[in-house]
Amino acid sequence: MRFAKMFGLLAPLLLVGCDDEFNYNASHGGVVDGEGIDAVLDVMDGNCVGCHSGDGASAGLDLDTDFCGAVLDGRIVVEGDSAGSVLYQRITDESLPMPPSGGLMDQANIDIVRDWIDAGADCSTDDSGGGGGDATGADLYGSRCASCHGDAGQGVSAPALAGVVPGLDQAGIEDIILSGQGNMPAISVSADEAALIAAFVLDTWGS
């Protein structure tokens, strides 16, 4: 179970309910044991992917392929800040409960998600290429940028990179990554990670 594509610039609107025919409710997935990314994936698998998966994914948000790649964008999950993370806000919102049928999921499961985010949202044990370890520029692009710019840079909710990267240099791309530009917010990465992404983007779409 992993998470994939989403409309990055519409992040606050994405985590919405599906039709009740899915009948995913607070008890569907049961109470998960453990902590960290593996436990978070179990929570999501038991409570969310019934609506957010496949071609008919609710709100177009397929949560069944690459979790870390989908949520680690500085909006859906703000690493180290559960209160500022759309994911946590939605699973704790009693007025629009997630899952949508039967009320909020068990508090123990909510706590697993909260604790993972507040601890830095480490994905190093996840095989989806979402976060830790010796990530390459391509890995980081896939987990931080592809949800908006597309796996092949074709543009999804953000411009196609072949149309914007030519003319930019490494430093300019790093600055955009770290500071944002226009409708694009700053991406939650370190300076070293920004350099890796910038080098990959420049090499791939710079000419």
Backbone bond lengths (Angstrom), bond angles and torsions (degrees), N, CA, C in turn:
res aa  C-N    CA-C-N  psi(-1)  N-CA   C-N-CA  omega(-1)  CA-C   N-CA-C  phi
1 M - - - 1.450 - - 1.507 109.93 -
2 R 1.285 116.98 121.40 1.459 121.54 178.56 1.528 108.81 -145.46
3 F 1.362 117.86 174.94 1.456 121.74 -174.26 1.514 113.17 -120.58
4 A 1.354 117.12 148.21 1.467 118.85 -176.68 1.514 113.79 -130.72
5 K 1.335 118.94 -123.19 1.448 126.50 -159.55 1.534 113.63 -69.31
6 M 1.322 116.35 148.83 1.448 120.84 172.42 1.499 110.94 -158.06
7 F 1.327 116.66 165.75 1.450 122.05 177.45 1.516 107.72 -87.76
8 G 1.337 117.53 95.47 1.453 122.02 -170.14 1.513 115.37 -56.77
9 L 1.310 118.94 -42.04 1.452 120.40 -176.33 1.517 112.96 -76.40
10 L 1.339 117.80 -9.43 1.454 121.79 178.22 1.511 111.07 -107.83
11 A 1.320 116.58 26.16 1.454 121.51 -172.42 1.516 114.53 -50.51
12 P 1.341 120.31 -46.85 1.462 118.53 -176.93 1.515 113.53 -63.58
13 L 1.323 119.51 -16.75 1.454 122.47 -176.58 1.513 113.34 -99.83
14 L 1.312 117.11 -6.88 1.460 119.24 -168.75 1.511 114.49 -78.29
15 L 1.322 117.98 -39.79 1.450 120.18 -172.37 1.523 109.07 -80.81
16 V 1.318 115.74 75.32 1.453 121.64 -176.39 1.512 109.42 -115.36
17 G 1.332 115.96 167.94 1.441 120.45 -174.50 1.505 113.37 -76.84
18 C 1.327 115.27 158.26 1.451 120.59 174.78 1.509 108.71 -105.69
19 D 1.315 116.11 175.18 1.440 121.21 177.94 1.523 109.93 -60.12
20 D 1.341 116.96 143.63 1.459 120.59 -176.79 1.517 113.30 -63.50
21 E 1.346 117.91 -11.27 1.462 119.59 179.39 1.519 111.39 -60.32
22 F 1.354 117.54 -23.57 1.455 119.49 177.61 1.525 110.81 -69.87
23 N 1.362 115.51 -28.61 1.459 121.78 176.66 1.517 113.17 53.29
24 Y 1.310 116.99 37.10 1.458 120.73 172.65 1.517 106.82 -84.16
25 N 1.319 117.39 124.30 1.451 119.59 -175.30 1.518 110.56 -133.00
26 A 1.312 115.98 -176.30 1.462 120.97 -171.42 1.519 113.21 -59.92
27 S 1.328 117.48 -27.26 1.461 119.37 -175.25 1.516 113.28 -100.81
28 H 1.335 117.31 -1.61 1.463 119.51 -171.63 1.530 113.04 -56.61
29 G 1.312 116.08 -49.39 1.448 118.94 -175.55 1.516 114.17 -86.96
30 G 1.337 117.51 -8.08 1.455 120.31 -176.77 1.522 111.10 70.59
31 V 1.316 115.80 -179.53 1.467 121.28 179.47 1.520 108.66 -88.52
32 V 1.299 115.91 125.75 1.458 122.07 -176.96 1.520 110.08 -87.06
33 D 1.319 116.29 140.91 1.460 121.81 173.30 1.517 109.23 -93.77
34 G 1.332 116.59 155.71 1.453 121.05 173.42 1.512 113.05 98.81
35 E 1.323 115.05 -170.87 1.453 121.96 -178.84 1.517 109.04 -152.22
36 G 1.315 116.44 173.51 1.459 120.30 178.81 1.509 112.39 80.73
37 I 1.329 115.04 -171.59 1.452 120.97 -171.80 1.522 113.31 -62.48
38 D 1.334 118.37 -36.18 1.460 119.41 -179.91 1.521 111.33 -63.87
39 A 1.351 116.46 -41.30 1.456 120.46 178.14 1.525 110.66 -68.02
40 V 1.331 117.20 -39.34 1.463 120.80 178.10 1.527 110.19 -60.72
41 L 1.331 117.06 -44.03 1.457 120.44 179.13 1.522 111.38 -62.03
42 D 1.341 117.00 -36.99 1.461 120.34 177.11 1.532 110.69 -65.39
43 V 1.334 116.79 -41.07 1.462 120.80 177.67 1.528 110.11 -60.53
44 M 1.326 115.93 -47.52 1.452 119.61 -178.58 1.525 111.69 -65.84
45 D 1.310 116.09 -39.26 1.461 120.73 -179.52 1.521 110.53 -62.00
46 G 1.320 116.78 -38.69 1.458 120.55 -177.15 1.508 114.42 -81.44
47 N 1.327 118.45 -18.65 1.456 120.17 -171.09 1.525 116.03 -126.30
48 C 1.333 118.11 -15.96 1.467 119.49 -169.76 1.519 115.44 -123.57
49 V 1.329 117.77 -35.44 1.465 118.43 -170.45 1.514 113.33 -71.33
50 G 1.337 118.07 -14.03 1.454 119.37 175.56 1.517 112.19 -61.40
51 C 1.343 116.12 -31.35 1.465 120.95 177.45 1.523 111.68 -99.49
52 H 1.324 115.65 -38.43 1.468 120.83 -172.48 1.527 111.27 -103.10
53 S 1.326 116.10 66.96 1.461 120.17 177.25 1.515 110.44 -158.90
54 G 1.327 115.02 153.02 1.451 120.98 173.74 1.514 114.31 73.94
55 D 1.334 115.59 -171.97 1.464 121.90 -176.49 1.521 111.95 -64.57
56 G 1.328 117.21 -28.81 1.462 120.12 -179.10 1.515 112.98 -100.00
57 A 1.319 117.77 26.45 1.465 121.60 -178.18 1.518 111.65 -55.29
58 S 1.322 116.23 134.92 1.454 121.03 177.87 1.523 110.42 -56.39
59 A 1.346 115.69 132.22 1.470 123.28 -178.78 1.530 112.45 60.30
60 G 1.333 117.04 16.09 1.457 119.84 -178.79 1.509 113.63 73.17
61 L 1.323 117.13 12.94 1.466 121.87 -176.46 1.521 109.80 -100.32
62 D 1.329 117.05 100.82 1.455 123.00 -179.91 1.520 108.73 -85.99
63 L 1.322 116.10 110.67 1.456 121.41 -177.91 1.520 111.77 -106.07
64 D 1.315 116.00 40.48 1.464 118.69 -174.27 1.522 112.69 -127.98
65 T 1.319 118.32 16.25 1.460 119.43 -176.74 1.518 113.41 -131.72
66 D 1.324 117.44 -52.99 1.469 120.55 -173.17 1.517 110.27 -144.09
67 F 1.319 116.91 83.83 1.459 122.57 -175.24 1.525 112.44 -55.87
68 C 1.327 116.04 -55.11 1.459 119.06 -175.70 1.524 111.36 -63.85
69 G 1.316 117.23 -39.30 1.445 119.90 178.52 1.513 112.33 -62.52
70 A 1.343 117.43 -30.39 1.455 120.99 -178.59 1.526 112.53 -81.91
71 V 1.320 117.59 -40.44 1.463 118.65 -168.97 1.521 115.56 -99.54
72 L 1.329 118.05 -21.13 1.467 118.65 -177.34 1.525 110.45 -82.93
73 D 1.318 115.56 71.68 1.464 121.25 -176.50 1.523 112.04 -125.74
74 G 1.330 118.06 7.63 1.449 120.86 -179.78 1.511 113.97 81.47
75 R 1.342 116.93 4.62 1.457 120.63 177.94 1.527 110.02 -130.42
76 I 1.332 116.60 -60.72 1.464 119.42 177.03 1.525 109.02 -60.64
77 V 1.319 117.74 -46.62 1.456 122.66 171.81 1.520 108.50 -128.62
78 V 1.329 115.23 119.95 1.456 121.69 173.51 1.522 105.97 -99.52
79 E 1.313 116.22 107.68 1.459 120.56 -172.87 1.525 110.95 -57.45
80 G 1.357 116.70 123.35 1.449 122.15 -179.60 1.513 113.93 89.43
81 D 1.335 118.63 0.21 1.467 121.40 -175.00 1.525 110.22 -141.45
82 S 1.335 116.75 84.84 1.462 119.20 -179.39 1.527 111.18 -64.69
83 A 1.335 117.74 -38.54 1.463 120.60 -177.43 1.519 111.74 -62.48
84 G 1.323 116.76 -29.53 1.457 120.89 179.48 1.508 113.89 -92.83
85 S 1.326 118.18 4.60 1.456 123.11 -176.14 1.524 110.92 -98.14
86 V 1.329 116.79 126.77 1.458 121.69 -179.40 1.529 111.12 -57.69
87 L 1.327 116.97 -39.05 1.462 120.08 179.96 1.525 110.76 -56.67
88 Y 1.329 117.07 -50.35 1.465 120.46 -178.55 1.523 111.14 -68.09
89 Q 1.319 117.21 -38.80 1.460 120.34 178.67 1.525 110.88 -58.67
90 R 1.337 115.86 -41.95 1.464 119.40 -176.32 1.524 112.81 -72.93
91 I 1.323 118.17 -36.04 1.468 118.87 -178.60 1.519 111.78 -80.48
92 T 1.335 117.87 -3.62 1.470 121.09 177.19 1.526 112.26 -116.75
93 D 1.321 117.73 6.54 1.463 122.25 -177.51 1.526 109.75 -89.68
94 E 1.328 116.71 103.46 1.461 120.47 -176.67 1.522 112.52 -68.86
95 S 1.336 117.67 -21.38 1.462 119.83 -179.98 1.529 111.98 -76.33
96 L 1.345 116.84 -25.16 1.464 122.83 176.85 1.524 107.35 -137.38
97 P 1.316 116.58 70.62 1.466 119.71 -170.59 1.515 113.55 -63.55
98 M 1.315 114.82 143.50 1.455 123.05 173.41 1.523 107.38 -122.62
99 P 1.332 118.83 117.47 1.460 130.27 1.26 1.540 111.68 -62.57
100 P 1.336 117.52 157.63 1.460 120.80 -172.01 1.513 115.32 -75.82
101 S 1.326 118.93 -21.15 1.460 121.61 -177.53 1.516 110.31 -110.14
102 G 1.316 116.21 126.98 1.453 120.22 174.28 1.513 114.29 93.83
103 G 1.307 118.83 7.39 1.455 120.71 178.27 1.511 112.69 88.62
104 L 1.331 115.06 -177.08 1.458 120.46 -177.96 1.519 111.53 -64.47
105 M 1.332 116.02 154.97 1.461 120.36 174.95 1.522 110.05 -66.34
106 D 1.311 116.78 168.04 1.450 121.94 -179.49 1.532 111.17 -54.56
107 Q 1.341 116.73 140.43 1.458 120.73 -177.47 1.529 111.99 -59.48
108 A 1.321 117.65 -32.46 1.463 120.14 178.96 1.521 110.84 -61.72
109 N 1.332 116.62 -37.17 1.459 120.27 177.85 1.528 111.56 -71.89
110 I 1.323 116.14 -39.63 1.461 120.24 175.43 1.525 110.16 -59.51
111 D 1.334 115.99 -41.23 1.466 120.64 -178.89 1.529 111.50 -63.77
112 I 1.330 116.88 -34.91 1.472 120.53 177.81 1.520 110.16 -61.38
113 V 1.332 116.42 -45.24 1.464 120.97 179.44 1.525 110.28 -64.86
114 R 1.339 116.57 -46.19 1.469 121.01 179.24 1.511 111.94 -58.63
115 D 1.332 116.13 -48.71 1.466 119.77 -176.78 1.521 111.70 -64.30
116 W 1.341 116.68 -37.05 1.467 120.30 178.85 1.526 110.83 -64.39
117 I 1.327 116.01 -44.31 1.465 119.22 179.25 1.521 110.59 -64.30
118 D 1.336 116.65 -48.41 1.466 120.49 -176.44 1.526 112.46 -64.82
119 A 1.328 116.56 -25.93 1.468 120.75 177.94 1.524 112.38 -82.01
120 G 1.333 117.49 0.07 1.463 120.69 177.19 1.514 115.07 113.22
121 A 1.346 117.02 2.67 1.473 121.37 177.60 1.525 111.90 54.48
122 D 1.311 116.71 50.21 1.464 122.22 -178.41 1.519 110.52 -72.02
123 C 1.322 116.41 127.44 1.464 121.75 178.54 1.523 111.74 -111.13
124 S 1.307 117.86 19.10 1.459 120.43 -171.58 1.517 113.86 -64.93
125 T 1.331 118.53 -20.67 1.456 119.56 177.34 1.512 112.02 -95.19
126 D 1.342 116.65 -0.28 1.456 121.30 -179.82 1.522 109.06 -89.04
127 D 1.336 117.74 137.83 1.458 120.57 -178.89 1.520 112.87 -87.93
128 S 1.348 116.91 13.03 1.460 119.56 -176.31 1.510 113.58 -88.47
129 G 1.337 118.22 0.67 1.457 119.76 -177.30 1.499 112.15 74.37
130 G 1.358 117.11 27.52 1.446 120.09 -171.22 1.486 115.65 -85.66
131 G 1.320 122.78 -14.38 1.417 113.95 -173.84 1.490 119.10 -168.54
132 G 1.312 119.73 -65.25 1.454 118.82 -166.11 1.508 113.32 -87.90
133 G 1.341 113.82 -167.57 1.455 119.96 175.28 1.505 112.37 74.11
134 D 1.348 115.53 -161.20 1.458 121.75 -178.12 1.530 109.99 -91.05
135 A 1.317 115.40 71.30 1.451 120.36 -176.79 1.526 110.65 -69.97
136 T 1.319 116.02 143.93 1.461 121.54 174.71 1.521 109.38 -91.31
137 G 1.330 116.24 172.00 1.449 119.84 175.72 1.516 112.18 -59.62
138 A 1.339 115.82 -38.00 1.465 120.20 178.55 1.522 110.86 -65.63
139 D 1.347 116.89 -41.25 1.463 120.89 177.63 1.525 110.58 -60.30
140 L 1.329 115.40 -47.82 1.460 120.72 -177.29 1.525 111.27 -66.59
141 Y 1.327 116.70 -38.97 1.460 119.66 175.59 1.532 109.23 -59.34
142 G 1.337 116.34 -45.75 1.456 120.03 -178.71 1.510 113.34 -61.21
143 S 1.343 117.54 -37.19 1.461 120.34 -176.28 1.516 113.49 -88.32
144 R 1.338 117.76 -24.60 1.464 119.41 -174.83 1.531 114.14 -111.04
145 C 1.306 117.80 -23.08 1.469 120.35 -169.19 1.523 114.60 -120.99
146 A 1.334 116.78 -30.61 1.460 120.56 -170.50 1.516 113.27 -64.71
147 S 1.342 118.12 -27.76 1.464 119.54 -179.02 1.518 111.55 -61.52
148 C 1.331 117.66 -29.54 1.467 121.28 178.92 1.529 112.54 -101.66
149 H 1.338 116.58 -42.04 1.463 120.40 -175.05 1.526 113.31 -93.29
150 G 1.348 117.91 -8.77 1.450 121.27 178.61 1.511 113.23 91.58
151 D 1.321 116.29 148.03 1.462 121.43 -179.58 1.522 111.93 -57.93
152 A 1.331 116.08 -34.51 1.464 120.97 -179.30 1.523 111.47 -106.67
153 G 1.336 116.56 18.64 1.452 120.64 179.91 1.509 114.21 70.43
154 Q 1.346 116.50 17.00 1.462 121.14 -173.71 1.518 113.47 -78.08
155 G 1.327 116.94 -11.45 1.453 120.71 -177.49 1.510 111.20 89.39
156 V 1.328 116.84 130.00 1.464 122.77 175.31 1.528 106.81 -121.86
157 S 1.330 116.40 -79.93 1.465 120.74 172.85 1.519 110.87 -104.17
158 A 1.318 116.63 0.38 1.461 123.41 178.37 1.529 108.09 -128.27
159 P 1.336 118.58 163.83 1.471 120.72 -174.41 1.524 113.86 -61.87
160 A 1.322 115.77 153.67 1.461 121.84 171.70 1.525 108.22 -64.68
161 L 1.323 116.48 134.38 1.462 119.97 -172.82 1.523 113.34 -71.43
162 A 1.318 117.81 -26.35 1.468 119.64 178.37 1.520 111.75 -63.12
163 G 1.329 116.24 -19.72 1.443 120.15 -179.88 1.513 114.58 -93.75
164 V 1.344 116.65 -11.25 1.475 118.57 -175.99 1.526 113.94 -122.16
165 V 1.322 117.93 -24.13 1.465 120.00 -175.46 1.533 113.17 -75.53
166 P 1.344 119.56 -42.23 1.466 118.43 178.91 1.535 111.15 -54.35
167 G 1.319 115.94 132.22 1.454 121.06 -177.18 1.508 113.62 99.00
168 L 1.340 116.98 -17.92 1.458 121.02 175.81 1.521 109.72 -90.40
169 D 1.336 116.12 151.77 1.460 119.42 174.53 1.523 109.48 -109.65
170 Q 1.318 116.66 176.66 1.459 122.08 -177.30 1.524 111.69 -55.09
171 A 1.321 116.46 -48.50 1.466 120.28 -177.49 1.522 111.23 -63.43
172 G 1.324 116.73 -38.67 1.455 120.31 -179.86 1.516 112.39 -65.31
173 I 1.322 116.00 -40.57 1.466 120.22 178.92 1.523 110.24 -67.96
174 E 1.323 116.83 -42.45 1.464 119.92 177.39 1.521 110.70 -58.36
175 D 1.327 117.29 -42.15 1.462 120.94 -179.29 1.520 111.33 -63.23
176 I 1.335 116.83 -40.96 1.465 120.27 178.00 1.525 110.38 -63.42
177 I 1.328 116.76 -42.63 1.459 121.02 179.51 1.528 110.96 -60.88
178 L 1.316 115.98 -45.38 1.468 120.60 -173.32 1.522 113.30 -83.32
179 S 1.331 117.38 -26.83 1.467 120.23 -174.53 1.521 113.96 -113.90
180 G 1.345 116.98 -17.00 1.449 120.18 -175.90 1.519 111.39 82.80
181 Q 1.319 115.09 167.66 1.468 120.76 178.16 1.519 108.89 -161.54
182 G 1.328 117.26 128.98 1.455 120.35 -178.72 1.519 111.19 59.38
183 N 1.335 116.62 -126.82 1.458 121.14 179.44 1.518 113.89 -79.94
184 M 1.313 116.67 -6.56 1.461 120.44 -179.32 1.525 109.67 -86.88
185 P 1.335 117.92 121.97 1.464 119.85 177.46 1.523 110.69 -78.53
186 A 1.314 116.24 166.22 1.466 120.47 172.23 1.525 108.86 -61.36
187 I 1.325 116.14 144.01 1.462 121.12 178.45 1.519 109.00 -96.01
188 S 1.327 115.46 138.93 1.463 120.73 -176.29 1.528 110.63 -79.81
189 V 1.341 115.55 82.30 1.461 122.13 176.81 1.521 108.34 -139.81
190 S 1.320 115.70 162.85 1.459 120.38 175.28 1.526 109.77 -78.36
191 A 1.336 115.78 168.01 1.466 119.94 177.39 1.523 111.09 -60.85
192 D 1.328 116.88 -39.15 1.465 120.36 178.85 1.525 111.32 -64.84
193 E 1.339 116.68 -40.89 1.462 120.49 178.56 1.523 110.57 -67.31
194 A 1.334 116.58 -38.68 1.467 120.03 177.23 1.523 110.72 -60.79
195 A 1.338 116.26 -38.71 1.459 120.45 179.04 1.524 111.07 -64.76
196 L 1.329 116.66 -39.88 1.461 120.32 178.54 1.525 111.03 -65.36
197 I 1.338 116.40 -43.96 1.461 120.12 179.03 1.528 110.12 -63.18
198 A 1.335 115.99 -45.70 1.460 120.38 -178.09 1.519 111.33 -60.46
199 A 1.331 117.11 -42.30 1.459 120.52 179.84 1.526 110.69 -63.86
200 F 1.340 116.06 -41.02 1.468 120.27 178.69 1.522 110.89 -65.22
201 V 1.325 116.76 -45.95 1.472 121.28 -179.19 1.524 110.24 -62.64
202 L 1.327 116.68 -44.84 1.460 120.89 -178.44 1.521 111.22 -64.40
203 D 1.329 116.25 -41.71 1.455 120.57 -179.22 1.539 111.47 -68.30
204 T 1.348 116.32 -33.58 1.454 120.76 -174.59 1.525 113.05 -86.23
205 W 1.331 116.99 -39.92 1.470 119.53 -173.60 1.536 113.46 -123.97
206 G 1.320 116.55 11.61 1.456 118.91 -174.86 1.515 115.64 -77.79
207 S 1.302 117.80 -10.88 1.472 118.71 -179.69 1.528 110.59 -147.82
